[in-house]
Amino acid sequence: MTAATNASRRRPDGRLLRNAAGIVAVAILAAVLVPALGTNYIVTFGFQFVVWMALALSWNVFSGNAGYPSFGHGVFFGVGIYAAAAVLRHTNAPFLVAALVAGLAAGALALVVGLAVFASPRFKGDLFGLVTLALAFVVTTVVSNVAFLDGGAGVFVRDQVSGTWIGGGIKHVFVVGVGVAAIAALVALATSRTRWGTALRSIRDEEAVAESLGVPTYRYKVLTFAVSGALGGLIGAPQAIYLGYVEVGAVFALSVPLYVIMMTILGGSARWWGPAVGAAAIVAIREGLLGIGSPELSQIVIGLFLVVVIAVLPQGISGLLDRLRLRPRQEVAR
């Protein structure tokens, strides 16, 4: 292998850097323009979108790339919410510290689970999904019985941030949410353009072959699962402020990971930006139907929409958008 080849491998991918710069630019524009020009309703809608976007992207970082379906991603989101609430409730630390603790707590939990579960080759596929689902019940029970976190009484969070910048309204919370969503998007982009993502996809395609070729599959699975969990916990910090009052039943609802999985399937997990498209579609449908006062109808429509997309667009909405984008080039080539 020549020195030039080695140098080219070390050189950052130009397209990767351009896409990363685009993500940062869009995030800055959204953080500035939406709060400045939008009403509180629009900003609230925008915040809900960036929360679901961050959750869907963070889920896809591990589960979509490695092929290990996690049904417990809402646990890391909930741990982040309660970790941030506990820091704000029991200390005088600023919100930034609470957010970092939220991400670290969720990431540490995912790391411990990953170290234990991935040590055995038995825990893959549906069995891995069941383990993550069981994790939700364990964490819910712990939080419900530990007074430092909740103790079954719920926690008022908004009172803890009154008079601070983050407590200044939904526009400030939105800015933080955009920042976390941008971080999730950058990590998702990295898994699509680097050796890290290639290793994860080799695990999804044929893990035994990847292992035989020298891919350290255990290390990749553990670390990526921890990163995925940390991102889920990080977005939980601004969500705690947005909710104002957190209680176990709502925070750890099973609908959270189900919606995340639906968004990823709908948008398409093969492309790093697919989950963001799915999040936008489902949030828009939910908000539109809830506006006419019909939460049950929104669930029915979303379910039917998902079935139709799976049947007609197996690669999701992002796959369709990609084909439409490439069609003019293909016609020119002919």
C-alpha positions in Angstrom: 0.0 0.0 0.0 1.5 3.3 -1.0 2.0 6.4 1.2 -0.4 8.3 -1.0 -3.1 5.7 -0.4 -2.5 5.9 3.4 -2.7 9.7 3.3 -6.0 9.6 1.3 -7.5 7.3 3.9 -6.5 9.7 6.7 -7.8 12.7 4.8 -11.3 13.7 5.9 -14.1 13.0 3.3 -14.9 16.3 1.6 -18.5 15.4 1.2 -18.7 14.5 4.9 -17.3 17.9 5.9 -19.7 19.7 3.6 -22.7 17.8 5.0 -21.5 18.5 8.5 -21.2 22.2 7.8 -24.7 22.1 6.2 -26.1 20.6 9.4 -24.5 23.2 11.6 -25.7 26.0 9.3 -29.3 24.8 9.3 -29.2 24.4 13.1 -28.0 27.9 13.5 -30.6 29.4 11.2 -33.4 27.4 12.9 -32.2 28.5 16.4 -32.2 32.1 15.3 -35.1 32.5 12.9 -37.8 30.3 14.4 -37.8 31.9 17.9 -37.4 35.4 16.3 -40.2 35.1 13.7 -42.4 32.3 14.9 -45.3 32.4 17.4 -45.1 30.3 20.6 -47.3 27.7 18.9 -44.8 27.4 16.0 -41.9 27.2 18.4 -43.6 24.6 20.4 -44.3 22.5 17.3 -40.7 23.0 16.3 -39.4 21.8 19.6 -41.5 18.6 19.4 -40.1 18.0 16.0 -36.5 18.3 17.1 -37.0 16.1 20.1 -38.5 13.3 18.0 -35.9 13.9 15.3 -33.1 13.5 17.8 -34.7 10.4 19.3 -35.2 8.8 15.9 -31.7 9.6 14.7 -30.1 8.4 17.9 -32.1 5.1 17.7 -31.0 4.6 14.1 -27.3 5.2 15.0 -27.2 1.7 16.7 -30.3 -0.2 15.8 -30.6 0.8 12.2 -27.0 0.4 11.4 -26.2 -2.7 13.4 -29.5 -4.5 12.9 -30.2 -4.9 16.7 -33.8 -3.6 17.2 -34.1 -1.9 20.5 -37.5 -1.5 22.1 -36.2 0.3 25.1 -34.8 3.5 23.6 -37.5 5.4 25.6 -35.7 4.3 28.8 -32.6 6.4 27.9 -34.8 9.3 27.1 -36.6 8.9 30.4 -33.3 8.5 32.4 -32.1 11.8 30.8 -35.3 13.5 31.9 -35.1 12.3 35.5 -31.3 12.8 35.7 -31.7 16.4 34.6 -34.7 16.9 37.0 -32.7 15.4 39.9 -29.7 17.7 39.3 -31.9 20.8 39.1 -34.0 19.7 42.1 -31.2 18.8 44.5 -28.3 21.2 43.5 -27.8 24.7 42.3 -25.9 23.5 39.2 -26.7 25.3 35.9 -28.8 23.6 33.2 -25.7 22.8 31.1 -24.5 20.6 34.0 -27.9 19.0 34.3 -27.9 18.3 30.5 -24.4 16.7 30.6 -25.4 14.5 33.6 -28.5 13.5 31.7 -26.5 12.3 28.7 -23.8 10.7 30.8 -26.4 8.8 33.0 -28.2 7.4 30.0 -24.9 6.6 28.2 -23.6 4.8 31.3 -26.8 2.7 31.6 -26.5 1.8 27.9 -22.8 1.0 28.4 -23.5 -1.4 31.3 -26.3 -3.1 29.5 -24.2 -3.4 26.3 -21.2 -4.9 28.2 -23.5 -7.5 29.7 -25.8 -8.3 26.8 -23.4 -8.3 23.9 -21.0 -10.6 25.8 -23.3 -13.5 24.8 -24.0 -14.2 21.1 -27.5 -15.4 22.1 -28.8 -11.9 22.6 -29.5 -10.7 19.1 -32.6 -10.1 17.0 -35.9 -10.5 18.8 -34.2 -11.6 22.1 -32.2 -8.4 22.2 -35.4 -6.5 21.7 -37.1 -8.3 24.6 -34.1 -7.5 26.9 -34.4 -3.8 26.1 -38.1 -3.9 26.6 -37.6 -5.6 30.0 -35.1 -2.9 30.9 -37.9 -0.4 30.7 -39.9 -2.2 33.5 -36.8 -2.4 35.7 -35.9 1.3 35.4 -39.5 2.4 35.8 -39.7 0.4 39.1 -36.4 1.9 40.4 -37.4 5.5 39.6 -40.8 5.0 41.2 -39.3 3.8 44.4 -36.3 6.1 44.8 -37.3 9.3 46.5 -34.2 11.1 45.1 -35.5 10.6 41.6 -39.3 10.5 42.0 -40.6 8.1 44.7 -44.0 7.9 43.0 -45.0 11.5 43.6 -43.8 13.1 40.4 -41.3 16.0 40.1 -42.0 19.7 39.4 -39.1 20.9 37.2 -40.1 24.3 36.0 -40.0 25.8 39.5 -36.3 24.8 39.7 -35.3 26.9 36.7 -37.4 30.0 37.3 -35.2 33.1 36.9 -32.6 31.3 34.8 -32.0 31.5 31.0 -33.4 28.1 30.3 -36.5 28.9 32.3 -37.2 32.0 30.2 -39.7 30.3 27.9 -40.2 27.8 25.1 -38.0 29.7 22.7 -34.9 29.1 24.9 -35.8 25.4 25.3 -36.2 25.2 21.5 -32.7 26.5 21.0 -31.3 23.8 23.2 -33.4 21.2 21.5 -32.0 22.3 18.1 -28.5 22.0 19.4 -29.0 18.4 20.6 -30.8 17.5 17.4 -27.8 18.8 15.4 -25.4 16.7 17.5 -27.6 13.6 16.8 -27.6 14.5 13.1 -23.8 14.8 13.1 -23.3 11.5 14.8 -25.8 9.9 12.4 -23.9 11.4 9.5 -20.6 10.0 10.8 -22.0 6.5 10.9 -22.9 6.8 7.2 -19.6 8.1 5.9 -16.9 6.5 8.1 -15.3 3.2 9.0 -17.4 3.2 12.1 -20.6 3.0 10.1 -19.1 0.4 7.7 -18.3 -1.8 10.6 -21.8 -1.5 12.1 -23.4 -2.4 8.7 -21.1 -5.4 8.4 -22.5 -6.6 11.7 -26.0 -6.1 10.4 -25.3 -8.0 7.2 -23.4 -11.0 8.6 -21.9 -10.6 12.1 -20.0 -13.9 12.0 -18.3 -13.0 8.7 -17.4 -9.5 10.0 -15.9 -11.1 13.1 -13.8 -13.5 11.0 -12.5 -10.6 9.0 -11.1 -8.9 12.1 -13.9 -6.5 12.9 -14.1 -6.0 16.7 -17.9 -6.5 16.7 -18.2 -6.6 20.5 -16.4 -3.2 20.9 -18.4 -1.6 18.2 -21.7 -2.8 19.5 -21.0 -1.7 23.1 -19.6 1.7 22.3 -22.3 2.5 19.7 -25.1 1.4 22.0 -23.7 3.7 24.7 -23.5 6.6 22.2 -27.1 6.0 21.1 -28.3 5.9 24.7 -26.3 9.1 25.6 -27.9 11.0 22.7 -31.4 9.8 23.9 -30.6 11.0 27.4 -29.2 14.3 26.3 -32.5 15.3 24.5 -34.3 14.4 27.7 -32.8 17.4 29.5 -34.7 20.1 27.6 -37.8 17.8 27.5 -37.8 17.9 31.3 -38.0 21.7 31.2 -40.6 21.7 28.5 -42.9 19.3 30.5 -42.5 21.3 33.7 -43.8 18.3 35.7 -42.6 14.8 35.1 -44.1 11.5 36.3 -43.1 7.9 35.7 -46.2 6.8 33.7 -45.8 9.5 31.0 -42.0 9.6 30.8 -41.5 5.9 30.4 -44.6 5.2 28.3 -44.1 2.4 25.8 -45.5 4.7 23.1 -42.2 6.6 23.0 -39.9 3.8 21.6 -42.8 2.6 19.3 -43.1 6.1 17.8 -39.3 6.3 17.4 -39.3 2.9 15.5 -42.2 4.0 13.4 -40.5 7.2 12.4 -37.3 5.4 11.4 -39.2 2.8 9.3 -41.3 5.5 7.7 -38.4 7.7 6.9 -36.1 4.8 5.9 -33.2 3.6 8.0 -30.8 3.0 5.1 -30.1 6.7 4.9 -28.8 8.7 7.9 -31.4 11.4 7.3 -34.3 9.1 6.8 -35.4 9.1 10.5 -35.6 12.9 10.5 -37.9 12.7 7.5 -40.1 10.2 9.3 -40.1 12.3 12.4 -41.3 15.3 10.4 -44.1 13.3 8.8 -45.5 11.8 11.9 -45.2 15.0 14.0 -47.0 16.9 11.3 -49.8 14.3 11.0 -50.2 14.1 14.8 -50.3 17.8 15.2 -52.8 18.3 12.3 -55.2 15.7 13.6 -54.8 16.7 17.3 -55.8 20.2 16.1 -59.2 18.9 15.3 -59.4 17.2 18.7 -59.0 13.6 17.7 -56.0 11.8 19.3 -57.5 8.4 18.5 -57.9 9.3 14.8 -54.3 10.4 14.7 -53.1 7.0 15.9 -55.3 5.3 13.3 -54.1 7.5 10.5 -50.4 7.2 11.4 -50.8 3.4 11.6 -52.4 3.2 8.2 -49.9 5.6 6.7 -47.1 3.4 8.0 -48.6 0.2 6.5 -49.0 1.9 3.1 -45.5 3.2 3.1 -44.0 -0.2 4.1 -46.1 -1.8 1.3 -45.4 0.7 -1.4 -42.0 2.2 -0.3 -40.0 -0.5 1.4 -37.0 1.9 1.7 -39.2 4.6 3.3 -39.8 8.1 2.2 -36.1 8.9 2.0 -35.7 6.1 -0.6 -38.4 7.7 -2.7 -36.8 11.1 -2.4 -33.4 9.6 -3.4 -34.9 8.0 -6.5 -36.6 11.3 -7.5 -33.3 13.1 -7.0 -31.3 10.6 -9.1 -33.9 10.2 -11.9 -32.9 13.4 -13.9 -29.3 12.2 -13.9 -30.3 8.8 -15.1 -32.4 10.3 -17.9 -29.4 12.5 -19.0 -27.1 9.4 -19.0 -29.5 7.7 -21.4 
